[in-house]
Amino acid sequence: MNNQNFTPEQLSVLNEIKNQPLTSFEILRRVENLSMILSLYNIMDELNDKGVVKSYMNNDVKYHIAC
């Protein structure tokens, strides 16, 4: 992961998905400063735009992991 400016919320999400892929709901349960799934989706879009998150489907479930 390259050295970019991340918000505290983005860093919280990245810290949760840096070691293992998680679903959106798993991330939401683990990140304390996020209370709504829509906020998480916005953060995931921002991280995807920065090229630091990959998403994939497995058994019809979408997983996210830091890259």
MDTraj code that builds the backbone (N, CA, C; nanometers):
import mdtraj as md
import numpy as np

residues = "MET ASN ASN GLN ASN PHE THR PRO GLU GLN LEU SER VAL LEU ASN GLU ILE LYS ASN GLN PRO LEU THR SER PHE GLU ILE LEU ARG ARG VAL GLU ASN LEU SER MET ILE LEU SER LEU TYR ASN ILE MET ASP GLU LEU ASN ASP LYS GLY VAL VAL LYS SER TYR MET ASN ASN ASP VAL LYS TYR HIS ILE ALA CYS".split()
xyz = np.array([
    [0.0848, -0.1167, 0.0000],
    [0.0000, 0.0000, 0.0000],
    [0.0900, 0.1238, 0.0000],
    [0.0625, 0.2124, -0.0950],
    [0.1460, 0.3306, -0.1028],
    [0.1059, 0.4302, 0.0056],
    [0.1943, 0.5253, 0.0307],
    [0.1748, 0.6200, 0.1395],
    [0.0861, 0.7350, 0.0929],
    [-0.0432, 0.7265, 0.1245],
    [-0.1392, 0.8282, 0.0858],
    [-0.2023, 0.8864, 0.2110],
    [-0.2700, 0.9982, 0.1952],
    [-0.3433, 1.0566, 0.3063],
    [-0.4775, 0.9865, 0.3191],
    [-0.5016, 0.9289, 0.4355],
    [-0.6255, 0.8591, 0.4620],
    [-0.6965, 0.9244, 0.5797],
    [-0.8289, 0.9237, 0.5757],
    [-0.9068, 0.9730, 0.6886],
    [-0.8991, 0.8695, 0.8011],
    [-0.9321, 0.9080, 0.9234],
    [-0.9336, 0.8092, 1.0324],
    [-1.0283, 0.6921, 1.0042],
    [-1.1416, 0.7196, 0.9414],
    [-1.2353, 0.6131, 0.9087],
    [-1.1768, 0.5175, 0.8055],
    [-1.1092, 0.5722, 0.7050],
    [-1.0461, 0.4877, 0.6036],
    [-0.9380, 0.4002, 0.6669],
    [-0.8585, 0.4583, 0.7565],
    [-0.7537, 0.3809, 0.8240],
    [-0.8137, 0.2700, 0.9093],
    [-0.9245, 0.2977, 0.9758],
    [-0.9909, 0.1943, 1.0568],
    [-1.0335, 0.0773, 0.9701],
    [-1.0913, 0.1073, 0.8547],
    [-1.1349, 0.0016, 0.7633],
    [-1.0134, -0.0749, 0.7109],
    [-0.9110, -0.0039, 0.6684],
    [-0.7905, -0.0701, 0.6158],
    [-0.7261, -0.1605, 0.7203],
    [-0.7236, -0.1170, 0.8449],
    [-0.6648, -0.1999, 0.9507],
    [-0.7411, -0.3297, 0.9698],
    [-0.8711, -0.3275, 0.9483],
    [-0.9514, -0.4489, 0.9642],
    [-0.9342, -0.5461, 0.8482],
    [-0.9105, -0.4945, 0.7286],
    [-0.9047, -0.5840, 0.6118],
    [-0.7628, -0.6068, 0.5608],
    [-0.6624, -0.5662, 0.6383],
    [-0.5256, -0.5836, 0.5887],
    [-0.4767, -0.7272, 0.6007],
    [-0.5314, -0.8053, 0.6924],
    [-0.4828, -0.9423, 0.7123],
    [-0.5753, -1.0497, 0.6588],
    [-0.7038, -1.0163, 0.6450],
    [-0.7973, -1.1172, 0.5955],
    [-0.9133, -1.0489, 0.5254],
    [-0.9681, -1.1141, 0.4250],
    [-1.0846, -1.0571, 0.3567],
    [-1.2071, -1.0649, 0.4465],
    [-1.2880, -0.9596, 0.4422],
    [-1.4099, -0.9533, 0.5216],
    [-1.5247, -0.9039, 0.4355],
    [-1.6458, -0.9419, 0.4724],
    [-1.7635, -0.8873, 0.4065],
    [-1.7909, -0.7482, 0.4619],
    [-1.8779, -0.6746, 0.3957],
    [-1.9122, -0.5393, 0.4420],
    [-1.9693, -0.5417, 0.5829],
    [-2.0561, -0.6365, 0.6126],
    [-2.1165, -0.6433, 0.7459],
    [-2.0147, -0.6803, 0.8526],
    [-1.9177, -0.7653, 0.8183],
    [-1.8115, -0.7980, 0.9139],
    [-1.7271, -0.6740, 0.9438],
    [-1.6969, -0.5973, 0.8400],
    [-1.6202, -0.4733, 0.8595],
    [-1.6990, -0.3775, 0.9474],
    [-1.8264, -0.3606, 0.9180],
    [-1.9112, -0.2682, 0.9932],
    [-1.9157, -0.3053, 1.1410],
    [-1.9233, -0.4327, 1.1736],
    [-1.9262, -0.4769, 1.3137],
    [-1.7938, -0.4506, 1.3847],
    [-1.6829, -0.4545, 1.3112],
    [-1.5510, -0.4419, 1.3734],
    [-1.5023, -0.2978, 1.3866],
    [-1.5485, -0.2098, 1.3006],
    [-1.5019, -0.0714, 1.3019],
    [-1.5941, 0.0092, 1.3927],
    [-1.5385, 0.0620, 1.5002],
    [-1.6186, 0.1286, 1.6019],
    [-1.6738, 0.2640, 1.5588],
    [-1.6029, 0.3367, 1.4753],
    [-1.6470, 0.4727, 1.4424],
    [-1.7388, 0.4788, 1.3204],
    [-1.7904, 0.3646, 1.2770],
    [-1.8879, 0.3610, 1.1675],
    [-2.0174, 0.3006, 1.2194],
    [-2.1272, 0.3681, 1.1928],
    [-2.2537, 0.3168, 1.2442],
    [-2.3524, 0.2799, 1.1339],
    [-2.3240, 0.3207, 1.0116],
    [-2.4192, 0.2934, 0.9041],
    [-2.3485, 0.2285, 0.7859],
    [-2.4167, 0.1345, 0.7232],
    [-2.3597, 0.0629, 0.6091],
    [-2.3337, 0.1565, 0.4918],
    [-2.4170, 0.2595, 0.4745],
    [-2.3947, 0.3533, 0.3641],
    [-2.2627, 0.4289, 0.3808],
    [-2.2273, 0.4622, 0.5036],
    [-2.0978, 0.5266, 0.5287],
    [-1.9844, 0.4339, 0.4892],
    [-1.9986, 0.3071, 0.5235],
    [-1.8963, 0.2095, 0.4873],
    [-1.8836, 0.1970, 0.3361],
    [-1.9957, 0.1915, 0.2654],
    [-1.9903, 0.1816, 0.1196],
    [-1.9195, 0.3027, 0.0587],
    [-1.9425, 0.4207, 0.1113],
    [-1.8722, 0.5401, 0.0620],
    [-1.7224, 0.5293, 0.0865],
    [-1.6846, 0.4835, 0.2038],
    [-1.5424, 0.4669, 0.2356],
    [-1.4803, 0.3611, 0.1460],
    [-1.5503, 0.2506, 0.1227],
    [-1.4982, 0.1453, 0.0357],
    [-1.4790, 0.1982, -0.1061],
    [-1.5718, 0.2799, -0.1552],
    [-1.5570, 0.3408, -0.2881],
    [-1.4341, 0.4311, -0.2926],
    [-1.4135, 0.5109, -0.1886],
    [-1.2970, 0.6001, -0.1829],
    [-1.1678, 0.5192, -0.1823],
    [-1.1633, 0.4124, -0.1034],
    [-1.0434, 0.3287, -0.0969],
    [-1.0205, 0.2550, -0.2281],
    [-1.1260, 0.2129, -0.2921],
    [-1.1147, 0.1488, -0.4231],
    [-1.0589, 0.2477, -0.5255],
    [-1.1084, 0.3714, -0.5224],
    [-1.0582, 0.4748, -0.6137],
    [-0.9095, 0.5015, -0.5919],
    [-0.8622, 0.4877, -0.4689],
    [-0.7198, 0.5069, -0.4383],
    [-0.6370, 0.3840, -0.4720],
    [-0.7053, 0.2738, -0.5066],
    [-0.6338, 0.1527, -0.5463],
    [-0.5770, 0.0727, -0.4312],
    [-0.6330, 0.0862, -0.3111],
    [-0.5780, 0.0163, -0.1951],
    [-0.6683, -0.0963, -0.1456],
    [-0.7807, -0.1195, -0.2133],
    [-0.8738, -0.2254, -0.1752],
    [-0.9125, -0.3056, -0.2980],
    [-0.9171, -0.4378, -0.2810],
    [-0.9680, -0.5259, -0.3852],
    [-1.0918, -0.5947, -0.3299],
    [-1.1869, -0.6198, -0.4172],
    [-1.3079, -0.6910, -0.3796],
    [-1.3248, -0.8103, -0.4733],
    [-1.3827, -0.9164, -0.4201],
    [-1.4087, -1.0341, -0.5016],
    [-1.5309, -1.1069, -0.4470],
    [-1.5889, -1.1893, -0.5308],
    [-1.7070, -1.2678, -0.4946],
    [-1.6659, -1.4126, -0.4689],
    [-1.7245, -1.4721, -0.3648],
    [-1.7040, -1.6125, -0.3350],
    [-1.8366, -1.6667, -0.2821],
    [-1.8947, -1.7625, -0.3519],
    [-2.0245, -1.8193, -0.3143],
    [-2.1310, -1.7114, -0.2978],
    [-2.1365, -1.6200, -0.3922],
    [-2.2339, -1.5101, -0.3943],
    [-2.2206, -1.4127, -0.2774],
    [-2.1044, -1.4075, -0.2131],
    [-2.0763, -1.3130, -0.1067],
    [-1.9571, -1.2295, -0.1472],
    [-1.9679, -1.0971, -0.1333],
    [-1.8599, -1.0063, -0.1718],
    [-1.7670, -0.9823, -0.0540],
    [-1.6363, -1.0026, -0.0772],
    [-1.5327, -0.9820, 0.0233],
    [-1.4420, -0.8677, -0.0198],
    [-1.3833, -0.8000, 0.0795],
    [-1.2904, -0.6896, 0.0555],
    [-1.1612, -0.7172, 0.1305],
    [-1.0496, -0.6794, 0.0674],
    [-0.9192, -0.6943, 0.1327],
    [-0.8287, -0.5810, 0.0865],
    [-0.7413, -0.5365, 0.1766],
    [-0.6443, -0.4317, 0.1418],
    [-0.5366, -0.4929, 0.0537],
    [-0.4885, -0.4129, -0.0419],
    [-0.3838, -0.4631, -0.1307],
    [-0.2667, -0.3668, -0.1337],
])
top = md.Topology()
chain = top.add_chain()
for i, resn in enumerate(residues, 1):
    res = top.add_residue(resn, chain, resSeq=i)
    for name in ("N", "CA", "C"):
        top.add_atom(name, md.element.get_by_symbol(name[0]), res)
traj = md.Trajectory(xyz[None], top)
